């Protein structure tokens, strides 16, 4: 079977067009056309249809069914220049927010007090939780830096996006599990003074979301699972996280407003840690909204591209 690049070259030469002339008709560079003909890259679906019209050949002659799949799976999910630039900006803001949170955690944590408390009260879980938050935050910075680099290079393919999203939710699962274990340990320690049996189910809900998000990302972006339920699950988890982040931020703003009002009434000073923590909540909320918003946009964009590819393949074989 003749590859797309060879078919494109033959069709171009048959119509008497140079690479430069074809590039000008498509509003791309000559190097881009050269990459297509060498098989290094594939044009996006809309450009492929325009190629078919300009060169007066059918899509079936240019692309086989397998190559149509390559157009979607090898090209960046977000190919629009403006949308990609916005995504680069979002990645940068996310990384800045995460670094700010980690920096606050490292610089403001009284490690001597925490470790001393852990020894005196046999409370190792608190130390583990603090360290886990810092380690998980650092891993998230590395993950989104990987996404930022490939977004800048315009090489953020479905598999690479799937890797970023799956890793993000896997880290979210680990962090949620550590936090849940720590909180449950504290509840059990104080259960003697509590009425009734504590309900531990809510503590593991975030863990479940992390598992669903990671598995759905792998199935949809990397394994190319075509079942509708998979992207729906990924979008559903992301929407839930966005709502939860907004809810947490609003609750803390209301709490801090009450604290400031109380402090002004009694002429007390608000603890520095409380003032600083609101920035952590704000940066956390912004990062979650941007991350989940990008995930939803990428899911919808890839779904649309795969749908167009399947329709073009069906028309070509009809």
Buried (B, 14 or more C-beta within 10 A) or exposed (E): EEBBBEBBBBBBEEEEBEBEBBBBBBEBEBEBBBBBBEBEBBBBBEBBBBBBEBBEBEBBBBBBBEBBBBBBBBBBBBBEEEEBEBBBEBBBBBBBBBBBBBEBBEEEBEEEEBBEBBEEEEBEBBBBBBBBBBBBBBBBBEBBBBBBBBBBEBEBBBBBBBBBBBBBBBBBBBBBBBBBBBBBBEBEEEEEEEEEEEEEEEBBEBBEBBBBBBBBBBBBBBEBBEEEEBBEBBBBBBBBBBEBBEEBBEEBBEEBEEBEEEBEEEEEEBEEEBEEBBEBBBBBBBBBBBBBBBBBBBBEBBBEBBEBBBEBBEEBEE
